Amino acid sequence: MQPFLKNKNILVTGCCGTVGRELLKQLTSSHDVADITGIDNNESELFFVEQEYIGRGNTCFYLADVRDQEKLCRMMQNVDVVFHTAALKHVVLCERSPFEAIQTNILGVQNIIYAANANHVEKVIFTSSDKAVNPTNVMGTAKLMGEKIITSANANLKNGPTIFASTRFGNVLGSRGSVIPIFKAQIKKGGPVTLTDPDMTRFIMSISEAVRLVVDSAGLICGGEVFITKMPVIRIKDLAEVMVAELAPSFDRNPADIEIRIIGTKPGEKMYEELMNHEETRRAIELKQYFAVTPAFQSLYRDIDYQYPDVISEAVTNPYNSADEPVLSKQAIKEFLVSNHLLAAQDTSEHPDERYWP
């Protein structure tokens, strides 16, 4: 349990999303918080989330959009800590509708900052993405801008107690739209399992671990940093082969009959994943479970001493890149999938079995 959350009033934006939902679960089960408010603009999903928490006196849910600054100001009254997870996250859809991505992923963050300042919120934690590092698409660029204005908000705040910071992590395996449910659906169908490139690598983490580290890092923030979660690395080809071997018999299929087909990379898709670039290494501090990237421009109105527990090194020389990190063995991938209950054969019928891009 994080002591700083004890008896605090919490707001979770995007509470119907993968990260938001897991935040609700962990905050209600593992932390002695006073009150939790969840907001989302997805009416149907919000209804189902609310049903999950019927009977809990300290949870309430509201339809709200981060584009609505006035509504956010009302939602943040008496709130102590904000976990901002609401975002447009699908690369292709953001590429096709860039102005929508700006409205939610950039101006929405600005609205969060304004509402938090107006209500003297103690802490605001913005959940970012690996795609914010050297971005190649609109979604990643918008996420990077979100990080920048969160850091700037912390640097430029003249009055008030609010501390702003960001957390950045990579792929959450098993979330809807991620590669695991796609591979499952393809294996159930009998193949082929489609790979963009056999040498592609990615950082991975389970949703429960990712959110636990987001909550933990919120207890460490000094202001304006980007916390980068350390994550294991896999080769996507190895993941596909493990899933075929383990799941095919569940669907009465022979693993040897399921083809793994190379289909080529998507437009703008990286061969590797970056969680920290070269420039950021110059101001990064390595902790046991994180890198803390301190602001390039120090606060104008605050004298911030960036001190953390469990410091491993204050001299980071290598960017955090999946191409440069050791990859998990197939046995380790299997153990990861099993321990995180990601090899269950059910729930494939509703998920598309194709990897989509225009």
N, C-alpha and C positions, 0 to 999 in steps of 0.2 A: 504494500500500500504506500502511495505517495503522501507523506505528511502534509505537504503544502495544499493538498486538495481537501483535507479534513474540514467539514462544515462549510465548504464553499458552494456557491451557486454557479452552475456550469451551463454554458450555451454551446450546443453542437450544431453547426450549420451543415447542410447536406446529410442529414441524419438517416436518409434512406439509401445512401450509397454504401459501397463495400466498406470503406474506412469508417464512415459515420456510424453505421450499424454496429460494427465491432466496438467502436468507442462507447456507445450506449451500453453494450453488454458488459464491458470491463468496468466502466464507471459505476454501474449499478451493482456489480457483484464483488468487486475487489477494492473499492475505495469508499471511504466513509464521507461521501459528499452530502450536502444539505439538500440540494435541489438540482434537477437536470431539465433543461428545456431543449427540445429538438425542433429544428425548422427545416423545411424542404419545400420545393415547389411542385413535387410529384404527388398529386392528390391521392391516387390509388395506393401507391406504396406507403404513403404516410398513414393512411387508414389501417393498413396491415401492421405497420410498426406500432401504432397506438394500441392495437389489439394485443400485441405481445406483452405490453406493460400495464394492461388493465389490472387494477388492484394495488399498484405501487403508488403510494401517495406522494412521492417526490419526483414524479416525471410528468411532463406535459408537452404536447406537440402542437405545432401551429403551421398552417400554410403560410409560407413567406418566401420571398425571392431576394437574393443578395443585391439585386439591382434596385431595390426599393429602400433608399436610405432612411426615409421617415419610419418605415416599419421596423428596420433594424434598430433604430434609436429606441423604439418602444420595447422591443424584445430584449434589449440589453439593460433595461432598468434593474438595478440590484444584482446584476451579474458580476461575478468575480473573475472567472476564467472563460475565455472563448477558444474553442477548437474549431478552426475554420477549414472545413473539408469540402464545401460545396464548390463545384467547378464543372466546366465542360471538358471532358477528358479524352474523347475519341478523336484521334488525329485526323482521320479523313473528313469527318463531319465538321471539325473546326477549320480545316483547309477550305472546305466548300462554303462555309459561312463564317468568314473571319471576323465580321463586325459583331456577330453574336458572341464569339469567343472573347472579344475585347470587352463587351458589355458585362459579361459574367466574370471572366478570369482577371481582368484588370480593374475596371470600374467597380466591380463587386468588392474587390479587396479594398479599394479606396473608401467605399461605403462602410465596410467593416471598421476601418481605421477611424473614420469620422464618428461613428456611433460609439465605439469604444472610448474615444477621448471624451465625448460628450457625457458619458456615464461613469467616467473614472474607473473603468475596468482595470483589474490588477495585471492580468496577462492575456495576450492574444498570441496563439500559436497557429501559424499558417502551414498547412500541409502541401508541400511542393512535390516535384517529380524529377527523376533523372533526366527527363527530356528538357529541363531548363538549362542543362549544361551544353554549351555550344549548340544551340537549337537549330534544327533543320526544317522546322515546320511552325505553323501558326500556334498550335497548342503549346509547344515547348517555349516559344518566344513569349507568349502571354504568361505562362507560369514564371518565366524568368523575370518579367516585369513585375509580377506579383511579389516575388522575393525582394526585388529592388525597392519597391515602395513600402514594404513592411520594414525593411532596414532603414529607409529614409525617415519613416514615421517615428522610429525610435530615436533617430539622431536629431530630429528637428522639433521634438516635443519640448516646449518651454515649461509648461506646468502640468501637474497631474501625475499620478502614480503608474500609468500604463507602461508595461514592458512588452515590446513586440519582438518576435523572432520567428524563424521558419525551420521546418524539418523537411529533409529531402531523402526519399528512399526509392528503390527500384521496383521491380515487378512483384506484385502480390499474386502468387500462384493460386489458381483456383477461382479467382474472381471472374464474374461473368464477362465474356469478351476476351479473356486471356487465353493463352495457348492450350492449357490443360483441358477445359471443356470442349474445345474444338477438336483436339486429338481424341478425346473420348468418343465424341460423336462420329468421327471418321473411322475409328476402330470398330465401333458398333456396326457401322455400315459395311465393314469389310475392306476398308481402304479405298483409295490410297491415303496414307498419312502424308500431308504436304509440308515440306520444309522450304523456306526461302533460300537458305544457304547452309551447307553442312558445318561450316566453320564459325557460324554465328554464336556469340556468347552473351549471356545475360546474368545480372545479379538477380537473386531470388530471395523471397522471404514469405513465410506464411502470414496470413492476415492477422492472426492473434499476436504473433511476435512483433510484427511491424507496428501495430497499434500500441502494444505494451511499451515499446521503445519510444514511441511518440509521446506517450504520457510521462515516461521517466525523464525524457529529455526536457520536457516542460518544467520539471522541477529544477533543472540545472541552468536554465537560460539566465544570462546577465543583461541581454538587450541587443537586438540588431543582428545576432549571429544567424548562420544557417547551420543547423545540426544535420550531419550526414550519417545515416545509420550504416554500420559495417554489415555486409551481407555476403553469403556464400555465392559462388559463381558456378554456372552450369553451361555446358555446350548443348544447344537445343537439339542437335542430332542425338546426343546421348539420352536426353529426356524422352524423345520420341521412341527410341529403341527400348528403353526400360518400360515405357507405358504399353507398347505393343506386346512385349513379353509377359507383362503382368496382367493386362486387361483382356487380351484377346480370348483366353479360355473362358472368361466370365460371360462372353457373348457367343460361346460355342464356335469360336474361330480358331484356326491354326495360326499361330504367330508367323510361321514361315510363309503363309499365303498372303500376308498383308504387306503391300508395297509401300516403301517410303520414297516418295517422289520429290525431287528438287524442282521448284517452280520459279525460282529467281526472287531477288529482293524487291520489296515494295518501293515506290517512289519516296525518297527522303528517309528510308530506313537505314539505320546504322548497323554495321557489322558487329559492333561492340557497344557496350553501355558505359556511359561516363557519369560518375557521381560527384567528381571534383576535377576541375581543370588545372592546368599548370599555374595560371595566375593566382588561383585560390590557395595553392600550396604555400605561398609565401606568407600567408596570414592565417594558416590553419594550425590547430592544436590537436594532437592525437590523444584521444581518451580510450578507455578500455573497449567501449562498444560504439564509439562515435568518432567522427572528426568534427570539431567546432571551427567553422570558418568565420573569423571575426570580420567586422565591416572594413571595407577599404577606406572609407572616410569616417573618422571618429565622430562621436556625438558632439554637437555644437553646444549643448546645454547641460550635459551630464558627464561626470568623470567616472567612467565605467572601468572597473578592474576585472578583467576576464580571468577569473580564478575558478578552477573546477577540481573535483575529486578525481582520483584515478588517472592522473595525467601520465601518459606514456612518453610523449615527446612534444616539445614545443618547436621542433624543426622538422617539418614535413617536406620531403623533397620529391616524392612521386605522386602524380595525379592518381585518383582512384578510378581505375579503368578496368572493365571486365576482361579486356584482352591481355592485361598484364598480371592478372591475379590467377592463382592456381585453380583449376576447375575440379568440381566434385567427381569422384569416381562413380561408375554406374551403380555400384553397391550403395554408396552414400546417397545417391539420388533416390534409389528405391527406399532406403530407410527414411529419408526426408518425406517422401510421398506417403509412406505408411504411417509415420508418426503424426502427420498432419491430416490424415483421413482423406487424402486426395486421390486414392485409387478405387473409391466406391464406384461401382458400375452404373448406379442409378442416375437420374436427372440428366440424361443425354438427349432425350426425345425433343425437348423444347429448345435446345441450343443448336444453332446452325453448324453444319459440318464443313463449311467452306470458309477460307480465309479471304476476306473481302477487301478490295481496293479498286478505285475507278480505273 
